[in-house]
Amino acid sequence: MDSPPSGAGFKQESPEATCPRCGGPSRRKGTRVVAQMGLDRAGAVVRLVEVVRVRFECRNPDCPLRGWTVYEAGGYPHLTFRPAVAAAAMAELAMAPGATRASVARHYQCDRRTVGRWERWTAGLANPEDLGRLCLRIDPAGLPPPRPCSGLGPLAQAGFLVLLLEHLAQLLRDRGVPLAAGPGLAAILRHQFDRFRTVAHLTRASPPLRVEPAWAPG
């Protein structure tokens, strides 16, 4: 789950960071205060206010990465709702008996059109066959990844990917990969952002998840 908020939100203190691109020294450039919708420990939707994000810039004049933001636990760029909320909503929509976009929207305090965007977004995050092969490469003798039925529609594809990413996250955690706590979808997205600086945008085309063998432990 996301980090629980305090009554008035929470503030994050970030130490001076090294550049994620070149490993060189950096300097603090400033801060930005944002609000996001997240989940508390019980899985209820909460509004997180006064979330402080620290901006750094690289001191190496030859580094192509001029600046970057340090995100709080559970946070993610350019999303009003944290990925953990979208993952929980997609799991409910795809698997809960009688769930509809409208009922899920009420539960997660969003518009039903947002639920529809989450559905299309989740379904397009990765190729299920590529993720399945990656899971089998990591653990060829263990529990096999879930397998899709033929002819998946967007909702079934989104639900299947939620299950598959949960499986992948557990395999990686078991092998010491430092993934964030929470749903597999959110943990994998954050890991990919931290490692590759790729962002899965909700409202425009995003690069697919990187699932090449080099991404996983050897």
PLY file of the C-alpha trace (Angstrom):
ply
format ascii 1.0
element vertex 218
property float x
property float y
property float z
element edge 217
property int vertex1
property int vertex2
end_header
0.00 0.00 0.00
1.01 3.62 -0.24
2.68 5.35 2.66
0.05 6.43 5.19
-0.50 10.19 5.52
-0.61 12.17 8.70
-3.54 14.43 9.49
-2.21 17.30 7.38
-0.22 15.22 4.92
3.50 14.61 5.28
6.78 16.23 4.35
9.78 14.44 2.95
13.37 15.26 3.81
15.78 14.29 1.04
19.55 14.12 1.52
21.84 15.38 -1.19
21.66 12.84 -4.00
24.12 11.60 -6.58
23.19 11.93 -10.23
21.23 8.87 -11.41
22.77 9.20 -14.89
26.50 9.80 -14.32
26.86 9.14 -10.58
28.42 12.55 -10.03
27.68 15.10 -7.30
24.53 17.16 -7.33
23.04 20.16 -5.61
19.57 20.81 -4.33
17.67 23.05 -6.73
14.36 23.57 -4.94
11.15 21.91 -3.85
7.62 21.49 -5.10
4.55 20.77 -3.00
1.88 18.54 -4.59
-1.21 16.57 -3.62
-2.03 13.03 -4.72
-4.68 10.42 -4.12
-3.27 7.29 -2.50
-4.22 4.33 -0.32
-3.87 3.99 3.42
-2.86 0.75 5.17
-6.46 -0.48 5.08
-6.72 0.08 1.33
-9.00 3.11 1.60
-8.48 6.07 -0.72
-6.99 9.12 0.98
-5.93 12.53 -0.25
-2.26 13.17 0.49
-1.55 16.88 0.82
1.64 18.87 1.26
3.73 16.17 -0.38
7.16 17.77 -0.73
9.27 16.75 -3.73
12.88 17.87 -3.88
14.53 18.86 -7.13
18.25 18.29 -7.76
20.60 19.26 -10.57
23.82 17.57 -11.64
27.06 19.49 -11.18
28.73 17.70 -14.08
28.52 20.07 -17.08
28.88 17.15 -19.50
26.01 15.10 -18.07
22.92 14.99 -20.31
20.65 14.80 -17.25
20.48 18.37 -16.02
17.96 17.86 -13.25
15.63 15.35 -11.60
13.02 15.05 -8.87
13.22 12.77 -5.83
9.79 11.15 -5.39
8.32 10.02 -2.11
7.48 6.38 -1.41
4.50 5.43 -3.57
4.73 8.62 -5.62
4.90 8.80 -9.39
5.30 11.60 -11.96
2.34 13.27 -13.67
-0.42 11.23 -12.02
-3.14 12.58 -9.74
-3.88 9.05 -8.50
-0.89 6.98 -7.49
-0.33 3.73 -9.44
-1.36 1.71 -6.37
-4.86 3.17 -6.67
-5.09 2.27 -10.35
-3.84 -1.27 -9.63
-6.42 -1.80 -6.90
-9.19 -0.37 -9.08
-8.30 -2.64 -12.01
-8.16 -5.70 -9.77
-11.62 -4.89 -8.42
-13.11 -4.12 -11.84
-11.73 -7.29 -13.41
-12.32 -9.73 -10.56
-15.00 -8.54 -8.13
-18.45 -10.00 -8.90
-20.81 -7.36 -10.22
-18.18 -4.61 -10.35
-18.73 -1.87 -12.92
-16.82 1.24 -13.91
-19.36 3.31 -12.00
-19.08 1.25 -8.80
-15.29 1.24 -8.96
-15.28 4.99 -9.58
-17.38 5.54 -6.45
-15.11 3.31 -4.40
-11.92 5.06 -5.51
-13.36 8.59 -5.58
-12.83 9.29 -9.25
-14.83 9.66 -12.45
-15.91 6.54 -14.34
-14.03 7.92 -17.36
-10.86 7.78 -15.27
-11.55 4.10 -14.60
-11.88 3.60 -18.36
-8.54 5.33 -18.91
-6.92 3.13 -16.25
-8.33 0.09 -18.04
-6.84 1.05 -21.40
-3.60 2.25 -19.79
-3.05 -0.96 -17.82
-3.88 -3.15 -20.84
-1.23 -1.30 -22.88
1.59 -1.37 -20.34
3.21 -4.56 -21.63
2.88 -7.57 -23.87
1.62 -10.44 -21.66
3.68 -12.99 -23.56
6.88 -11.01 -22.95
6.10 -10.71 -19.24
5.28 -14.41 -19.03
8.59 -15.33 -20.66
10.44 -13.04 -18.25
8.76 -14.72 -15.26
9.74 -18.15 -16.57
13.32 -16.99 -17.16
13.60 -15.76 -13.57
12.09 -18.91 -12.07
11.87 -21.72 -14.66
11.25 -24.44 -12.05
8.87 -22.52 -9.79
5.23 -21.51 -9.89
4.36 -20.66 -13.50
2.93 -17.24 -14.28
-0.82 -16.92 -14.88
-1.85 -17.68 -18.44
-4.39 -15.63 -20.39
-7.45 -16.93 -22.12
-7.58 -16.43 -25.88
-9.07 -13.26 -27.30
-8.68 -10.97 -24.30
-10.64 -7.72 -24.40
-9.22 -4.54 -22.81
-10.72 -5.23 -19.38
-9.64 -8.88 -19.29
-6.19 -7.86 -20.55
-5.90 -5.21 -17.82
-6.92 -7.70 -15.13
-4.54 -10.31 -16.44
-1.64 -7.85 -16.49
-2.39 -6.88 -12.88
-2.04 -10.57 -11.92
1.05 -11.06 -14.05
2.80 -7.98 -12.64
1.95 -9.15 -9.12
3.61 -12.46 -9.92
6.65 -10.77 -11.46
7.05 -8.43 -8.48
7.00 -11.36 -6.06
9.65 -13.20 -8.08
11.89 -10.14 -8.12
11.43 -9.48 -4.40
12.28 -13.12 -3.63
15.56 -12.58 -5.49
16.52 -9.42 -3.66
15.44 -6.77 -6.14
14.59 -3.68 -4.03
11.02 -3.06 -5.12
8.70 -0.71 -3.26
5.96 -2.17 -1.10
2.45 -2.39 -2.50
0.78 -3.82 -5.62
3.05 -5.34 -8.22
1.91 -2.93 -10.93
2.86 0.10 -8.82
6.14 -1.42 -7.66
7.23 -2.38 -11.18
6.33 1.05 -12.61
8.29 2.81 -9.87
11.28 0.49 -10.30
11.31 1.13 -14.04
11.09 4.87 -13.47
13.90 4.87 -10.90
16.15 2.68 -13.06
15.39 3.90 -16.59
13.61 7.25 -15.97
10.72 6.07 -18.16
7.25 7.37 -17.33
3.98 5.54 -18.08
1.71 8.48 -18.85
-2.02 8.01 -18.36
-3.34 10.48 -20.93
-0.86 10.02 -23.77
1.20 7.28 -25.37
3.86 5.85 -23.08
6.87 3.62 -23.66
6.09 -0.01 -22.80
7.64 -1.65 -19.77
11.15 -2.88 -20.37
11.07 -6.65 -20.07
14.34 -7.62 -21.74
16.45 -10.25 -19.92
18.98 -7.67 -18.71
16.18 -6.10 -16.63
15.96 -9.12 -14.34
18.50 -10.65 -11.94
21.02 -12.88 -13.65
0 1
1 2
2 3
3 4
4 5
5 6
6 7
7 8
8 9
9 10
10 11
11 12
12 13
13 14
14 15
15 16
16 17
17 18
18 19
19 20
20 21
21 22
22 23
23 24
24 25
25 26
26 27
27 28
28 29
29 30
30 31
31 32
32 33
33 34
34 35
35 36
36 37
37 38
38 39
39 40
40 41
41 42
42 43
43 44
44 45
45 46
46 47
47 48
48 49
49 50
50 51
51 52
52 53
53 54
54 55
55 56
56 57
57 58
58 59
59 60
60 61
61 62
62 63
63 64
64 65
65 66
66 67
67 68
68 69
69 70
70 71
71 72
72 73
73 74
74 75
75 76
76 77
77 78
78 79
79 80
80 81
81 82
82 83
83 84
84 85
85 86
86 87
87 88
88 89
89 90
90 91
91 92
92 93
93 94
94 95
95 96
96 97
97 98
98 99
99 100
100 101
101 102
102 103
103 104
104 105
105 106
106 107
107 108
108 109
109 110
110 111
111 112
112 113
113 114
114 115
115 116
116 117
117 118
118 119
119 120
120 121
121 122
122 123
123 124
124 125
125 126
126 127
127 128
128 129
129 130
130 131
131 132
132 133
133 134
134 135
135 136
136 137
137 138
138 139
139 140
140 141
141 142
142 143
143 144
144 145
145 146
146 147
147 148
148 149
149 150
150 151
151 152
152 153
153 154
154 155
155 156
156 157
157 158
158 159
159 160
160 161
161 162
162 163
163 164
164 165
165 166
166 167
167 168
168 169
169 170
170 171
171 172
172 173
173 174
174 175
175 176
176 177
177 178
178 179
179 180
180 181
181 182
182 183
183 184
184 185
185 186
186 187
187 188
188 189
189 190
190 191
191 192
192 193
193 194
194 195
195 196
196 197
197 198
198 199
199 200
200 201
201 202
202 203
203 204
204 205
205 206
206 207
207 208
208 209
209 210
210 211
211 212
212 213
213 214
214 215
215 216
216 217
